């Protein structure tokens, strides 16, 4: 995967992962470099809707995902134990959802996120 892919292609790849990987437990899409050029929330939503066994998700440095799609992941994947949102564009809205919905989290990375009114030590999985 060198260069960049069209938005529709990346969305299709994420949807294919979602459709064919129902038992997927670990997904790291932070390492895909510059493949993501536009918002591709439908692909992340497909992951959230299909991969309910996911325990570890790393979407660090992926600023193109909306808070709505990140919140969908938080609500849809109850087994999630490790979540890396470092350097994503999230606000207190997402942080509130994590605090309310991600009770199984053992690790949470919010490094590089906007300052929050919530002390990180009170969030599940934060160290």
VOPAGU-2260 file (C-alpha; in pm, 1 decimal, decimal comma):
REM VOPAGU-2260
SITE   aa  ch    i         X         Y         Z
SITE  UNK   A    0       0,0       0,0       0,0
SITE  UNK   A    1     211,4     288,3    -111,2
SITE  UNK   A    2      76,1     630,7    -186,4
SITE  UNK   A    3    -284,4     707,7    -117,5
SITE  UNK   A    4    -604,7     525,3    -193,5
SITE  UNK   A    5    -932,6     673,9    -291,6
SITE  UNK   A    6   -1178,4     718,8      -7,4
SITE  UNK   A    7   -1413,4     460,2    -155,4
SITE  UNK   A    8   -1134,4     199,7    -177,1
SITE  UNK   A    9   -1033,5     239,3     186,7
SITE  UNK   A   10   -1397,7     225,9     289,5
SITE  UNK   A   11   -1438,8     -97,6      90,6
SITE  UNK   A   12   -1129,9    -249,8     255,2
SITE  UNK   A   13   -1263,2    -172,8     603,2
SITE  UNK   A   14   -1604,6    -311,7     508,8
SITE  UNK   A   15   -1442,1    -631,1     375,9
SITE  UNK   A   16   -1250,5    -666,9     701,0
SITE  UNK   A   17   -1575,2    -621,8     891,4
SITE  UNK   A   18   -1766,0    -875,1     679,3
SITE  UNK   A   19   -1499,2   -1144,7     678,4
SITE  UNK   A   20   -1345,7   -1106,9    1023,0
SITE  UNK   A   21   -1626,0   -1162,8    1270,3
SITE  UNK   A   22   -1381,1   -1325,9    1514,5
SITE  UNK   A   23   -1124,7   -1047,2    1487,1
SITE  UNK   A   24    -983,9    -953,7    1828,4
SITE  UNK   A   25    -707,6    -705,2    1737,5
SITE  UNK   A   26    -711,5    -429,5    1477,5
SITE  UNK   A   27    -448,3    -163,0    1423,7
SITE  UNK   A   28    -532,6      86,2    1152,3
SITE  UNK   A   29    -295,7     351,3    1278,8
SITE  UNK   A   30      -9,8     204,2    1075,7
SITE  UNK   A   31    -167,8     253,8     735,6
SITE  UNK   A   32      22,1     576,9     679,8
SITE  UNK   A   33    -132,2     817,7     432,6
SITE  UNK   A   34    -389,9     578,1     293,0
SITE  UNK   A   35    -668,5     774,4     455,8
SITE  UNK   A   36    -717,4    1103,2     280,8
SITE  UNK   A   37   -1085,5    1168,5     348,1
SITE  UNK   A   38   -1338,4    1083,7     613,0
SITE  UNK   A   39   -1432,1     718,4     591,4
SITE  UNK   A   40   -1667,3     681,7     883,3
SITE  UNK   A   41   -1874,5     414,3     707,4
SITE  UNK   A   42   -1578,9     176,4     715,8
SITE  UNK   A   43   -1519,3     227,1    1088,2
SITE  UNK   A   44   -1892,5     192,8    1151,5
SITE  UNK   A   45   -1889,6    -139,4     961,7
SITE  UNK   A   46   -1608,8    -258,8    1190,2
SITE  UNK   A   47   -1810,4    -153,9    1495,8
SITE  UNK   A   48   -2125,5    -323,6    1367,0
SITE  UNK   A   49   -1959,7    -655,2    1279,8
SITE  UNK   A   50   -1651,7    -716,1    1492,2
SITE  UNK   A   51   -1811,4    -758,6    1833,4
SITE  UNK   A   52   -1525,3    -978,9    1957,5
SITE  UNK   A   53   -1272,3    -702,0    1908,7
SITE  UNK   A   54   -1066,1    -654,3    2224,6
SITE  UNK   A   55    -794,2    -418,9    2102,2
SITE  UNK   A   56    -836,5    -125,5    1864,6
SITE  UNK   A   57    -567,2     121,2    1767,9
SITE  UNK   A   58    -681,4     416,8    1559,8
SITE  UNK   A   59    -414,7     655,5    1684,6
SITE  UNK   A   60    -324,1     944,8    1454,2
SITE  UNK   A   61    -641,7     890,9    1251,8
SITE  UNK   A   62    -788,4    1239,2    1258,8
SITE  UNK   A   63   -1032,7    1170,6     976,7
SITE  UNK   A   64   -1275,1     966,6    1187,6
SITE  UNK   A   65   -1561,2    1165,0    1335,5
SITE  UNK   A   66   -1644,8    1151,8    1702,8
SITE  UNK   A   67   -1977,7     994,0    1607,7
SITE  UNK   A   68   -1807,2     694,1    1446,6
SITE  UNK   A   69   -1564,0     660,8    1739,5
SITE  UNK   A   70   -1859,2     669,3    1981,7
SITE  UNK   A   71   -2031,9     400,5    1771,0
SITE  UNK   A   72   -1726,4     180,3    1821,5
SITE  UNK   A   73   -1732,7     242,9    2195,5
SITE  UNK   A   74   -2102,0     147,5    2215,8
SITE  UNK   A   75   -2088,2    -148,8    1978,2
SITE  UNK   A   76   -1784,3    -336,8    2104,6
SITE  UNK   A   77   -1844,5    -431,3    2467,8
SITE  UNK   A   78   -1536,5    -658,5    2486,6
SITE  UNK   A   79   -1299,2    -374,0    2407,8
SITE  UNK   A   80   -1009,7    -386,7    2654,6
SITE  UNK   A   81    -746,0    -173,3    2484,0
SITE  UNK   A   82    -821,8     148,8    2299,3
SITE  UNK   A   83    -565,2     384,2    2153,2
SITE  UNK   A   84    -706,8     721,2    2050,3
SITE  UNK   A   85    -380,7     911,8    2078,1
SITE  UNK   A   86    -363,3    1214,8    1851,4
SITE  UNK   A   87    -719,8    1167,3    1730,1
SITE  UNK   A   88    -946,7    1468,9    1723,2
SITE  UNK   A   89   -1169,7    1389,8    2018,7
SITE  UNK   A   90   -1339,2    1608,2    2274,9
SITE  UNK   A   91   -1513,7    1559,8    2606,6
SITE  UNK   A   92   -1808,9    1408,0    2418,1
SITE  UNK   A   93   -1604,3    1098,6    2333,6
SITE  UNK   A   94   -1436,1    1096,4    2672,7
SITE  UNK   A   95   -1779,4    1095,2    2842,3
SITE  UNK   A   96   -1885,7     798,7    2627,6
SITE  UNK   A   97   -1569,8     610,6    2720,3
SITE  UNK   A   98   -1635,4     674,7    3089,2
SITE  UNK   A   99   -1997,8     556,3    3060,1
SITE  UNK   A  100   -1969,5     269,1    2816,1
SITE  UNK   A  101   -1624,4     112,3    2818,1
SITE  UNK   A  102   -1634,2     -72,0    3145,9
SITE  UNK   A  103   -1399,1    -351,1    3030,5
SITE  UNK   A  104   -1117,1    -118,2    2928,9
SITE  UNK   A  105    -781,7    -205,4    3078,0
SITE  UNK   A  106    -576,6      35,8    2866,2
SITE  UNK   A  107    -671,0     374,3    2722,9
SITE  UNK   A  108    -435,0     610,3    2543,1
SITE  UNK   A  109    -554,6     967,9    2494,6
SITE  UNK   A  110    -210,8    1121,9    2448,2
SITE  UNK   A  111    -219,0    1429,5    2228,7
SITE  UNK   A  112    -593,2    1478,2    2272,2
SITE  UNK   A  113    -748,3    1812,1    2354,7
SITE  UNK   A  114    -748,0    1906,3    2719,7
SITE  UNK   A  115   -1045,1    1767,7    2903,6
SITE  UNK   A  116   -1243,5    1872,3    3204,8
SITE  UNK   A  117   -1222,5    1508,3    3319,4
SITE  UNK   A  118    -920,4    1383,0    3511,2
SITE  UNK   A  119    -783,9    1097,7    3297,4
SITE  UNK   A  120    -709,3     889,3    3605,3
SITE  UNK   A  121   -1086,3     854,9    3657,2
SITE  UNK   A  122   -1138,9     697,0    3314,8
SITE  UNK   A  123   -1142,7     319,2    3273,4
SITE  UNK   A  124    -805,9     186,7    3162,2
SITE  UNK   A  125    -615,3     511,7    3193,9
SITE  UNK   A  126    -286,7     500,3    3375,7
